[in-house]
C-alpha cells in the first residue's frame, strides 16, 4: 500500500464509528474501574492507559476536523475554569505537582470532549450502560466471593467482605460512597435505556435490579439523598415535558422558586434530616473539616492555594487543614469547598457557572424535546451537582469525566455560538433504532 493510501486508511480508522464506540467503552471502563486498575496493576499502568487514550482522542478529533465546529468544540465556562486552574500553578506551594494535577484535569476533559463530539446522547448512554452492567456485576460477584464463599476480606481491592451482614460493600470502587454514587449514575442510565427501548426488556430488568441492590448494599447515606433528589427532578421534568408550551415557562419559574425555598427549608431543618438519615457522625466529620478549610481559605480568599485536585497530604494547606480537624482526609468531602480552597472565590464562581449553565441548558432542552433520551443529561447533572455537596468526586475521575460530557452535550444544543454557526440545534433528534450501538 502506498504512503498516501496508508494515510487515508489510518485517517479513516480514526474517523470510523467502530473506533468511536470502542474508544467510548474503553474510556468509561478505565475510569469506572480506575481503583481496581491501580490496585491490581499499579498507578503507572493506569496513567499509561489514560495517556494512550488522550493520544487517540487527539487523533480522532483531527480526523473529524471538517465535521466539528471549532467554535462549538469546548464550552466557554470549561475553558475559563481549566484556564484558572492552570494559572493557579504559579502561586502553588509545589508548582511541579500542581502542574501534573492540572494535566490530569485537562486530560480527562479532553477525553470527555472527544466523546461528546464522536458519540450522540443515545450512543453515550448505551456505552455507559454496558460498562456499568459489567463493573457492577464484577463488584457484586467479588463481594459474594469475599463475604460468603471465602468469608475473608480482599484487602488488595479494598473489599471488606460485609455482604453477609447486608453491607456496607465497596466493590471495585474502594469506598462505599463512591460505589453508591456510581450505582445512582448507573440506575439513571439503566432507566433511560429502558424508556428508549435501546436494550432488551430482560437486560433492562436485570440492570435496574443490579443497580438497586448495589446501591442498597453500599449503605451510603448519600445514596438516599441522591436517589430522592434525582427522583424529584425526574418527576418535575416529566410534568414540564407534558405541559403546553404556553404554560411551560410559568411552570419552570414555579419549580425554580420551589427549589430555592426547599433548599432554605432543608438548611433550616438540617439537623432532623441528618438524624433521620442516620448520618450524624458523617456530617459532624464534614462540618469540622469545612470549618478548618474556611480558616485557611481566608488567608487566600481570591486566588486560593493552587490546584492539586485530590489532596497532596504533605503540601500546604492540606496537612494544616487535616491537623486542625484532627483527621486525615484526601479531599474536602465537598467539591465546592475543595474548589474554594484550591482556586479561591474566582475558581468557585467559574465552577458554579460551568455546572449551572450546563444544567440550565440541559434542562431546557429536555423539557422541549420529545425524546426521553434528552432527560439523561440533566438527571446525571443533578446527581453530580448534588453529590458535590457531600464528596469531591466531580473534580476527578469518572465524576469529572461525566460532568464535562454533560456540559459539552448541553452546549451543543443551546449555545450563543449558534448565531455564528448558523445552527439552530447542535444534536439532531435521531430516530430510535433498537440495538443501536
C-alpha positions as CSV (number, residue, x, y, z in Angstrom):
1,X,0.0,0.0,0.0
2,X,1.3,3.5,-0.9
3,X,2.0,6.1,1.8
4,X,-0.9,8.2,0.7
5,X,-3.2,5.2,0.8
6,X,-2.0,4.1,4.2
7,X,-2.6,7.7,5.5
8,X,-6.1,7.7,4.2
9,X,-6.7,4.3,5.7
10,X,-5.4,5.3,9.1
11,X,-7.4,8.6,8.9
12,X,-10.5,6.6,8.0
13,X,-9.9,4.3,11.0
14,X,-9.6,7.3,13.4
15,X,-12.9,8.8,12.0
16,X,-14.8,5.5,12.0
17,X,-17.9,4.8,14.1
18,X,-16.4,1.5,15.2
19,X,-13.4,3.2,16.8
20,X,-15.6,5.8,18.3
21,X,-17.6,3.1,20.0
22,X,-14.6,1.2,21.2
23,X,-12.9,4.4,22.4
24,X,-16.0,5.4,24.4
25,X,-16.3,1.9,26.0
26,X,-12.6,1.9,26.9
27,X,-12.7,5.4,28.4
28,X,-15.7,4.5,30.6
29,X,-14.2,1.2,31.6
30,X,-10.9,2.8,32.5
31,X,-12.4,5.5,34.8
32,X,-15.1,3.4,36.4
33,X,-12.5,0.7,37.0
34,X,-9.7,3.1,38.0
35,X,-9.4,1.9,41.6
36,X,-9.2,-1.7,40.6
37,X,-6.7,-1.0,37.9
38,X,-4.4,1.0,40.2
39,X,-4.6,-1.7,43.0
40,X,-4.0,-4.6,40.7
41,X,-1.6,-3.3,38.1
42,X,-0.3,-0.1,39.7
43,X,-0.7,3.7,39.1
44,X,1.8,3.6,36.2
45,X,-0.4,1.2,34.3
46,X,-3.4,3.4,34.8
47,X,-1.6,6.6,33.8
48,X,-0.3,4.8,30.7
49,X,-3.8,3.8,29.6
50,X,-5.1,7.3,30.1
51,X,-2.2,8.9,28.2
52,X,-2.7,6.4,25.3
53,X,-6.4,7.3,25.2
54,X,-5.6,11.0,25.1
55,X,-3.3,10.4,22.1
56,X,-6.1,8.5,20.4
57,X,-8.6,11.3,21.3
58,X,-6.4,14.0,19.6
59,X,-6.1,11.8,16.5
60,X,-9.9,11.3,16.4
61,X,-10.6,15.0,16.7
62,X,-8.1,15.7,14.0
63,X,-9.5,13.1,11.7
64,X,-13.0,14.6,12.2
65,X,-11.9,18.3,12.0
66,X,-14.0,19.0,8.9
67,X,-17.3,17.9,10.7
68,X,-16.5,19.6,14.1
69,X,-17.0,23.3,14.5
70,X,-14.1,24.9,16.4
71,X,-16.5,27.4,18.0
72,X,-18.6,24.6,19.4
73,X,-15.7,22.3,20.5
74,X,-15.5,23.3,24.1
75,X,-17.9,25.2,26.4
76,X,-16.5,28.7,27.3
77,X,-17.0,28.1,31.0
78,X,-14.9,24.9,30.8
79,X,-12.1,26.8,29.2
80,X,-12.3,29.6,31.9
81,X,-12.3,27.1,34.8
82,X,-9.5,24.9,33.4
83,X,-7.6,28.1,32.5
84,X,-7.9,29.5,36.0
85,X,-6.7,26.1,37.4
86,X,-3.6,26.4,35.2
87,X,-2.9,30.0,36.3
88,X,-3.0,28.8,39.9
89,X,0.1,26.7,39.3
90,X,2.2,29.8,39.6
91,X,1.2,30.5,43.2
92,X,1.0,26.9,44.3
93,X,3.4,25.6,47.0
94,X,4.6,22.9,44.7
95,X,4.4,24.0,41.0
96,X,5.5,20.7,39.6
97,X,3.0,18.6,41.4
98,X,0.3,21.2,40.7
99,X,1.2,21.2,37.0
100,X,0.8,17.4,36.7
101,X,-2.5,17.6,38.6
102,X,-3.7,20.2,36.1
103,X,-2.6,17.9,33.3
104,X,-4.7,15.2,34.7
105,X,-7.7,17.6,34.9
106,X,-7.2,18.7,31.3
107,X,-6.6,15.2,30.0
108,X,-9.8,13.9,31.4
109,X,-11.6,16.9,30.0
110,X,-10.1,16.1,26.6
111,X,-11.4,12.6,26.6
112,X,-14.9,13.9,27.7
113,X,-14.9,16.5,24.9
114,X,-14.0,13.8,22.4
115,X,-16.8,11.5,23.5
116,X,-19.2,14.5,23.3
117,X,-18.3,15.0,19.7
118,X,-17.9,11.5,18.3
119,X,-21.0,9.9,20.1
120,X,-24.6,11.2,20.3
121,X,-26.5,11.0,23.6
122,X,-28.1,7.6,22.9
123,X,-24.8,6.1,21.9
124,X,-23.2,7.5,25.1
125,X,-26.0,6.1,27.2
126,X,-25.6,2.7,25.6
127,X,-21.8,2.6,26.1
128,X,-22.1,3.8,29.8
129,X,-24.9,1.2,30.4
130,X,-22.8,-1.6,29.0
131,X,-19.8,-0.6,31.2
132,X,-21.9,-0.2,34.3
133,X,-23.5,-3.6,33.9
134,X,-20.1,-5.2,33.8
135,X,-18.5,-3.2,36.6
136,X,-21.4,-3.5,39.0
137,X,-21.7,-7.3,38.2
138,X,-18.0,-7.7,38.9
139,X,-18.3,-5.7,42.1
140,X,-21.2,-7.8,43.4
141,X,-19.5,-11.0,42.4
142,X,-16.3,-10.1,44.2
143,X,-18.3,-9.1,47.3
144,X,-20.1,-12.5,47.2
145,X,-16.8,-14.3,46.8
146,X,-15.2,-12.3,49.7
147,X,-18.1,-12.2,52.2
148,X,-19.9,-15.5,51.5
149,X,-17.7,-18.0,49.7
150,X,-14.3,-17.2,51.2
151,X,-15.5,-15.3,54.3
152,X,-12.4,-13.1,54.2
153,X,-11.7,-9.6,53.0
154,X,-9.9,-8.9,49.7
155,X,-7.6,-6.3,51.1
156,X,-5.8,-5.7,47.8
157,X,-9.1,-4.4,46.3
158,X,-10.3,-2.7,49.5
159,X,-13.2,-5.2,49.8
160,X,-14.1,-5.8,53.5
161,X,-16.5,-8.7,52.8
162,X,-19.5,-7.4,54.6
163,X,-22.2,-8.5,52.2
164,X,-23.4,-11.3,54.5
165,X,-24.3,-8.5,57.0
166,X,-26.0,-6.6,54.2
167,X,-23.2,-4.1,53.8
168,X,-21.6,-1.8,53.6
169,X,-19.9,-3.1,50.5
170,X,-17.3,-1.4,48.4
171,X,-17.0,-3.4,45.2
172,X,-14.2,-2.4,42.9
173,X,-14.6,1.3,43.8
174,X,-12.7,1.2,47.1
175,X,-15.2,3.0,49.2
176,X,-19.0,2.6,49.8
177,X,-19.7,6.2,49.0
178,X,-18.0,6.0,45.6
179,X,-19.8,2.7,44.9
180,X,-23.2,4.2,45.9
181,X,-22.6,7.3,43.7
182,X,-21.7,5.0,40.7
183,X,-24.8,2.9,41.4
184,X,-27.1,6.0,41.2
185,X,-25.4,7.1,37.9
186,X,-26.0,3.5,36.7
187,X,-29.6,3.5,37.7
188,X,-30.3,6.7,35.8
189,X,-28.6,5.3,32.7
190,X,-30.4,1.9,33.0
191,X,-33.9,3.6,33.3
192,X,-33.2,5.8,30.3
193,X,-32.2,2.7,28.4
194,X,-35.4,1.1,29.4
195,X,-37.5,4.1,28.3
196,X,-35.8,4.3,25.0
197,X,-36.0,0.5,24.5
198,X,-32.4,0.5,23.4
199,X,-31.8,-2.8,25.1
200,X,-33.9,-5.9,25.6
201,X,-36.5,-5.8,28.4
202,X,-34.8,-8.7,30.2
203,X,-31.5,-6.8,30.2
204,X,-33.1,-3.7,31.4
205,X,-34.8,-5.5,34.3
206,X,-31.5,-7.2,35.3
207,X,-29.7,-3.9,35.1
208,X,-32.2,-2.0,37.3
209,X,-32.3,-4.7,39.9
210,X,-28.5,-4.9,39.9
211,X,-28.1,-1.2,40.3
212,X,-30.7,-1.1,43.1
213,X,-29.2,-4.0,45.0
214,X,-25.7,-2.5,44.8
215,X,-27.0,0.9,45.9
216,X,-28.8,-0.5,48.9
217,X,-25.8,-2.7,50.0
218,X,-23.4,0.2,49.7
219,X,-25.2,1.6,52.8
220,X,-24.1,5.0,51.8
221,X,-26.1,7.9,53.4
222,X,-25.6,10.0,50.2
223,X,-27.4,7.4,48.1
224,X,-30.7,8.2,49.8
225,X,-30.3,11.9,49.2
226,X,-29.2,11.4,45.6
227,X,-32.0,8.9,44.8
228,X,-34.6,11.2,46.3
229,X,-33.3,14.3,44.6
230,X,-33.0,12.6,41.2
231,X,-36.5,11.1,41.6
232,X,-38.0,14.5,42.4
233,X,-36.1,16.1,39.4
234,X,-37.4,13.3,37.1
235,X,-41.0,13.9,38.3
236,X,-40.7,17.6,37.8
237,X,-39.2,17.2,34.4
238,X,-42.0,14.8,33.4
239,X,-44.6,17.4,34.4
240,X,-42.8,20.2,32.5
241,X,-42.4,18.0,29.4
242,X,-46.1,17.2,29.2
243,X,-47.2,20.9,29.8
244,X,-48.2,23.0,26.8
245,X,-45.5,25.5,25.5
246,X,-47.7,28.4,26.8
247,X,-47.6,27.0,30.4
248,X,-44.1,25.6,30.4
249,X,-42.3,28.8,31.2
250,X,-44.6,29.5,34.1
251,X,-44.0,26.0,35.5
252,X,-40.3,26.4,35.1
253,X,-40.3,29.5,37.3
254,X,-42.6,27.9,39.8
255,X,-40.4,24.9,40.2
256,X,-37.3,27.0,40.3
257,X,-38.8,29.0,43.2
258,X,-39.8,25.8,44.9
259,X,-36.2,24.5,44.7
260,X,-34.9,27.7,46.3
261,X,-37.4,27.5,49.1
262,X,-36.8,23.8,49.5
263,X,-33.0,24.4,49.9
264,X,-33.6,27.0,52.5
265,X,-36.0,24.8,54.4
266,X,-33.6,21.8,54.2
267,X,-30.8,24.0,55.6
268,X,-33.0,25.1,58.5
269,X,-34.1,21.6,59.2
270,X,-30.7,20.0,58.5
271,X,-30.3,18.5,62.0
272,X,-33.5,16.5,62.0
273,X,-32.8,15.4,58.4
274,X,-29.3,14.3,59.3
275,X,-30.7,12.4,62.3
276,X,-33.3,10.7,60.1
277,X,-30.7,9.6,57.6
278,X,-28.5,8.3,60.5
279,X,-25.6,10.3,59.1
280,X,-24.9,12.3,62.2
281,X,-21.3,11.2,62.6
282,X,-20.6,11.6,58.9
283,X,-22.0,15.2,58.9
284,X,-20.1,16.0,62.1
285,X,-16.9,14.9,60.4
286,X,-17.6,17.1,57.4
287,X,-18.6,20.1,59.5
288,X,-15.3,20.0,61.4
289,X,-13.4,19.6,58.2
290,X,-15.2,22.5,56.4
291,X,-14.7,24.8,59.4
292,X,-10.9,24.1,59.2
293,X,-10.9,24.7,55.5
294,X,-12.5,28.1,55.9
295,X,-9.8,29.2,58.3
296,X,-7.1,28.6,55.6
297,X,-9.3,29.8,52.7
298,X,-9.5,33.2,54.3
299,X,-5.7,33.5,54.0
300,X,-6.0,33.4,50.2
301,X,-9.7,34.2,49.5
302,X,-9.5,35.3,45.9
303,X,-6.9,33.0,44.2
304,X,-6.8,30.0,46.5
305,X,-3.7,27.9,47.3
306,X,-3.3,26.4,43.9
307,X,-4.8,23.4,42.0
308,X,-4.0,19.9,43.3
309,X,-7.3,18.0,42.8
310,X,-7.1,15.1,45.3
311,X,-5.1,16.4,48.2
312,X,-1.4,16.2,48.4
313,X,-1.1,15.5,52.1
314,X,2.4,16.9,52.6
315,X,1.6,20.3,51.0
316,X,0.1,23.4,52.4
317,X,-2.8,23.9,53.2
318,X,-3.8,20.3,53.2
319,X,-1.7,18.9,56.0
320,X,-2.6,22.0,58.1
321,X,-6.3,21.5,57.5
322,X,-6.1,17.9,58.5
323,X,-4.1,18.8,61.6
324,X,-6.6,21.4,62.6
325,X,-9.5,19.0,62.0
326,X,-7.7,16.2,63.9
327,X,-8.3,13.8,61.0
328,X,-6.8,12.6,57.7
329,X,-8.7,13.4,54.5
330,X,-7.8,13.2,50.8
331,X,-10.4,15.8,49.8
332,X,-12.7,18.4,51.3
333,X,-15.6,15.9,51.1
334,X,-17.3,18.7,49.2
335,X,-16.4,19.7,45.7
336,X,-17.4,23.3,46.2
337,X,-15.3,23.7,49.4
338,X,-12.4,22.0,47.5
339,X,-12.6,24.5,44.6
340,X,-12.9,27.3,47.1
341,X,-9.8,26.2,49.0
342,X,-7.7,25.5,45.9
343,X,-8.9,28.1,43.4
344,X,-10.4,30.8,45.7
345,X,-13.7,32.7,45.0
346,X,-12.8,33.2,41.4
347,X,-12.5,29.5,40.8
348,X,-15.7,28.7,42.7
349,X,-17.6,31.3,40.7
350,X,-16.3,29.7,37.4
351,X,-17.1,26.2,38.6
352,X,-20.6,27.2,39.6
353,X,-21.1,28.9,36.2
354,X,-19.7,25.8,34.4
355,X,-22.1,23.4,36.2
356,X,-25.0,25.9,36.4
357,X,-25.0,26.8,32.7
358,X,-24.7,23.1,31.7
359,X,-27.7,22.2,33.9
360,X,-29.9,25.0,32.7
361,X,-29.2,24.3,29.1
362,X,-29.7,20.5,29.5
363,X,-32.9,21.1,31.5
364,X,-34.4,23.4,28.9
365,X,-33.5,21.0,26.0
366,X,-35.0,18.0,27.9
367,X,-38.2,20.0,28.7
368,X,-38.7,20.9,25.0
369,X,-37.6,17.8,23.1
370,X,-40.0,14.8,22.7
371,X,-37.4,12.0,23.0
372,X,-36.8,10.8,26.6
373,X,-33.1,10.4,25.8
374,X,-32.6,14.1,26.4
375,X,-33.6,13.6,30.1
376,X,-30.3,11.7,30.7
377,X,-28.1,14.8,30.7
378,X,-30.0,16.9,33.2
379,X,-30.6,14.0,35.6
380,X,-26.9,13.0,35.5
381,X,-26.1,16.6,36.2
382,X,-28.5,16.7,39.2
383,X,-26.7,13.6,40.6
384,X,-23.3,15.2,40.0
385,X,-24.1,18.6,41.5
386,X,-25.9,17.3,44.5
387,X,-23.2,14.7,45.3
388,X,-20.7,17.5,45.1
389,X,-22.2,18.8,48.4
390,X,-21.0,15.6,50.2
391,X,-18.0,14.4,48.2
392,X,-15.4,15.8,45.8
393,X,-15.9,13.1,43.2
394,X,-16.8,15.5,40.4
395,X,-13.4,17.1,40.4
396,X,-11.5,13.9,39.2
397,X,-12.1,10.5,37.8
398,X,-15.4,9.5,36.3
399,X,-17.2,12.3,38.1
400,X,-15.3,15.0,36.2
401,X,-15.5,12.9,33.0
402,X,-19.3,12.8,33.2
403,X,-19.6,16.5,34.2
404,X,-17.6,17.6,31.1
405,X,-19.5,15.2,28.8
406,X,-22.8,16.6,30.0
407,X,-21.6,20.2,29.7
408,X,-20.4,19.5,26.1
409,X,-23.7,17.8,25.3
410,X,-25.7,20.7,26.7
411,X,-23.7,23.3,24.9
412,X,-24.2,21.6,21.6
413,X,-27.9,22.0,21.8
414,X,-28.1,25.5,23.3
415,X,-25.2,27.9,22.8
416,X,-24.5,31.5,22.0
417,X,-22.3,30.1,19.2
418,X,-25.4,29.1,17.2
419,X,-25.7,32.6,15.8
420,X,-22.2,32.4,14.4
421,X,-22.5,28.8,13.1
422,X,-26.0,29.3,11.7
423,X,-27.1,26.2,13.5
424,X,-30.4,26.0,15.4
425,X,-29.7,22.8,17.2
426,X,-26.5,21.1,18.0
427,X,-27.5,17.4,18.1
428,X,-30.2,16.1,15.8
429,X,-33.1,14.2,17.2
430,X,-32.1,10.8,16.0
431,X,-34.8,8.2,15.3
432,X,-34.7,5.3,17.7
433,X,-33.2,2.1,16.3
434,X,-33.4,-0.8,18.8
435,X,-30.0,-2.3,19.5
436,X,-28.2,0.8,18.1
437,X,-24.6,0.8,19.1
